[in-house]
Amino acid sequence: MDFRRWIARRDQDWQTLDQILTRLETKGIKSLPTEDIQQLASLYRATSADLARAQTHDLNPRLRQNLQSLITRAYSQIYQGDRRQEWNKVAQFYLWQLPLVLRQTFSYTMVAFGIFFLASVIAWWYSWRDPTFLELVVPTDLISTVRDKGQLWMGSILTMKPVAASGIMINNLSVAFGMVAGGVVVGLWTIYALFYNGLLLGAVGALVAQHNLAIPFWGFVFPHGSLELPAIFLAGAAGLLIAKGLLWPGPYRRGYALKQQAIAAAQLVFGIVPLLIIAGIIEGFISPAPWIPDGLKYLLGAAFFLLLLSYGSRQK
C-alpha cells in the first residue's frame, strides 16, 4: 500500500474535522449547521479507523500524534453532549420525578412510619413501667452515662467531626440499604429493622426523660432527625414495595410485578442517599454543637422538615 497517497487522500477529511472542531470549541454547538454536526460523527469514526491503521503500520509518529489529538478532541465534544444530557436527566429526576414517586408511594411510607411509631410507643411505655426493659434494648454503657453521670453521650462527636460525619453516613446508609434489601425476604427484615429502631428510639427517649435530659437530647436529634428519620421510613417503604411485588402481584405475573415495584423502590433509594448524606453532615457538625442553643436546633429541624415536605409536593 502506498501510504503517501493514502495520507494525501485522507488529509482533506482530517483538515475538515479540525475546522469543525475548532468552530465547536470556540463558538459552541449552536454555531454549527446540521450537516456539519452529522459530518462530525462520520469524520470521527473514519479518523479513528485511520489512527488504528497508522498505529498498525507504525507510520510517522507526528502523523499518529496529530490523529490522536483529533480523536481526543472529537471524542470530548461528541460525548460532552451526552454527558450534558445525562446530567440534565438527573436534574429532571430530582426536580420532578422523585417528588412524584414520593407521593405515589406515600401509603407505604406511612406504613413504615406506623411500624416505627408503634414500636417507639411500646418501648416508651415499658421503659417507664419497668426499668429493666431498658437493659434489653439500650446499650449498658449508654444507660450508665445517662443514669450515673447525668449527661448525654454525644460529646465525643465534637472531637472528630469529619470522621464522625462520614461514619454516621456509612452507618445510616447501611441500615437503609438493609431495609430495602429486606423486601426480598417478603419484607420480614424490613419490618424487623423498622420495629427495632423504633424500640431503640422510644427506650432512649424514656431514659433521657427520666433523668431530665429530654430537651438537650431532642435538641440533638431534631436537626438531623428531621431528614434522617424520613429517609429511614422511605427505605422501609422501598422494602415493603419489593415485598408486595413478591406476595401480591395482583393481575400481573409475579416477575413483572416484582420488576415494577423494584423500579419504584430504586427511585426511592436515589432519594434516600442524598437525604442521609445531608443528615450525616448535620449530625456530625450541627447537632452536637454546644454553641448552638437548643431552641435554634429545634427551629432548624422544623425548617429542614418543612423544606422536605415542600420538596415532596413539587409538581410541574
N, C-alpha and C positions, 0 to 999 in steps of 0.2 A: 504494500500500500504506500502511495506517495503522500506522506504526511504533510509536506509543504502545500500541496494542492488542497488537501483536506482542511488545513488551517486557513488557507486563503478563502475557501468556500464557506467556512463556518464563521469567519471573523465578522461578517456583517451582522449576523444574529447576535453575537456577543456584544457588539457595539450598540445594537438596538436595545438589548437588555440593560446595558449600562445606562443608556439615556433614559429609559423608562424608570429605572431605579433612582436615578439622580433627581428626576422630577418628583417622584413619590416621596423621597426623603426630604426634599426641600419645601415642597408645596402641599404635600398630603394627598390622600386618595381622591379627594374631590377634584383635583386638578387633572386627573386622567380621564380621557374618554373611554367609553365602554370597550371599544376594540383594543385599546392598549391594556386594559385590565385582563381581557381574555388572552391577549398575546403574552402577557407576563407569565401566566401559568404554563403555557406551552413552551415558551423560551426557557423557563426554569427547568422543566423536565428534560428538554433537549440538551441544555447545558450540563445538567447532572450526568447525562449519558456521555457527553463529551469529556467531562472530567474523569469519569471512570475509564474511558478509552485512553486518555493521556497518561493516567497512572499505570494502566496495564502495560503500555508500551514504553513507559519510562521516558516520556518526551521532555522537552526543555523545562527545567524547574521553574523558570519565570512564567511560562505558559500555565503550568499547573497551579502556581500560586495565584495568578490572575483569575483563573477559572474558579478556584476555591473561594476567592474573595467575592466573585459574582454570586456563587451559590449561597454563600453565607448571608449576603445582603438580601438576596431574593427570598430565602427561607424566612429571615427575620420579618420582612414586610408582609409576606403572604400569611404566615401563621400568627403574626401580631393581630391581624384582623380576627382570626379565630379565637385568640385569647380574649380580645375585647368582647366578642360575642359571648364567650363563656362567662366572663365576669359580669356582663350585663344580665345573663340568665340567673346568676347567683343573686345579684341585686334585686331582680324582679321577684325571685323566690322569697327572699326575706322581707321585701316590701309588701307583697300582696298574697302570694300563695300560702306562706306559713300562717298568717293570721286566719285565712280561710280554713286551713286544716285544723287550727286550734278550735275554731268554732264548730266545725263538723264533728270533732271527736270530744267535744266538751262533756258529754254524758259519761264517757269513760274516765275522763279526768276527775269528775265528781265522784264516781265510784271509788277510784283510788284514794281520793281525799277522804271519803266516808270510812274506808277501812282504816286509814291512818288516824283519823279523828276518834273513831270508836276505841281503838287501842289506847290512845292518849287518855281518854276519859277513864277507861278501865284502870290504867296504871295510876292515874292521879287518885282515883277513889281508893284503891287498895293501899297505896303508899301512905295515905292519911290514916287509914283504919289499922293497918298492920305494918309497922316499921320494918319488919323482917322481909317484907316483899321487896323493899328497895335493894337488898343484897342479892336478890335473884336476877335483877335487871341491870343495876348500876354498878360499875367497877368499884371495888373496895377502896382504892386509893382516892378516887373522886369523892366518895362518901366521907372519908376521913378528912380531906381538905376542907369540905364544907362544914361538917359537923364539929370537928375538933379544932380546926384553925379559924373557923368563921370567915372564910374567904373563898373567892372563886378560883378557878384553875386556869384561866386564860392568859395569865401574865407572861408565861413562857413564850407565847407567840410574839410578843413585842421584841424580844432579843434577836429573833431570826426571821424578820418579816418576809423577805423574798423566798427563803426556804420553806417557811410555814405556808405561804400562799400557794406555792407550787405543790406542796404535799397535800394541802386541802383540796386543790383542784383534782389531783390524781385520785384521791380517796373518793370524792364525790362522784367523779366520772365512773369509777369502778362500781360504785353502788348503783348508779343509774343504769349502766350497761348491764349489770347483773339483773336488774328488774326487767329490762327489755328482753334479755335472753330468757328470763324465767317464763315467758309466754310459751316457749317451745315445750315445756313440761306442763301443758294445759293451764298455765298461769299459777300453778301452786307456789313456785318460788317467788313470783311477783307478789302474791298475796302475803306470803310469809314475810318478805322483806318490808313491805309496807306496814304490816302489823307490828313487827319487831321494832322498827324505827319509831313508830307511834308510841309503843310501850316505853321505849327509852326516853323520848322527849317528855312524856307525861310524868314518868317517875322522877326525872331530873327536875322538872318544873315543881313537883310537890316537895322535893328535897330542899331546893333553894327557898321556897316559900316558907317552909318550916323554920328556917334559920334567918329569916328577914333579909334575904339576898335576891328576892324576886325582881326588884326594879333594876339593879345593875345587870342581872342575868339576862332579862328580856331586852334590856338596852343593848347588850352584846349581840343577842340573837336577831333582833329586828332588822338591822341594816342589810345583812346578807341573807337572812332567812326569808325576807320578802321576795327574793328571787330563787334561792336555793330550794325552798320547800315546794313552790310551784313546779320547779324543774323535776323534783322527785315525783310529784303527782303526774306530770306528763310522762315520765319514764314508766310509771305504773300503768298509765293509760296505754302506752305503746305495747307493754307486755300483755295487757288484757285484750288488746286488739288482735294480737297474734293468737292468743288462746281462743278467742271467738272464732277465728278462721278455722281452727282445728276442731273445735267442739260443735259449733253451729254454723255450718257452711250455707245454710238456707237452701235456695233453689239451685245453687251452683255446685259444681264438683269441688270436693274438698281442696284439691290442689290449687284450683283457680281462686277459690275464696281465700285461702291462705296467702296467695300471692298478692291479692288486692289489699288485704289487711296489713301485710308486711310492708307494702309501699307506703301506706298511711303511717305505720309505725316508724319507718325510716325517715319520713319527713319530720315527724315529731323529734326524732333524735337530732336532726340538723338544727332544731330549735333549742334542744336541751343543752347541747355542748356550749354554745356561747353564753347561755344563762349561767351555767355552772362555772365557767371561766371567770365571768364578771363577779359572781358571788364569791369565788375563791379569793379574788383580789381584794374585795371589800372585807372579807373575813380576816385576811392577813394584815391589812393596813388600817382599816377604819374601825371595824367592830371592837377590837380590844384597846383602842387608843384612849388612854386615861384623860387626855386633854380635851376630848370631845364630850360635852355634857350628855348625860343620858337622855334628856329631853330632846336634844338635837338628833341623837341616834334614832329615837322613835320617829321623829319627823322625816328623817332620811329614809327609814324603812317604809313609811307610809308613801313617800314620794316615789320610791322605786316601784312599789306595788301598783300605784295608780298609773305610772308610766307603762307597766306591763299590761294592765287592763286596757289602757288606751291603745296600745300596740295590737292587742288581740282583737279589737273592734274595728281595725282598719278595713275599709272597703274601697274598691275602685269606684 
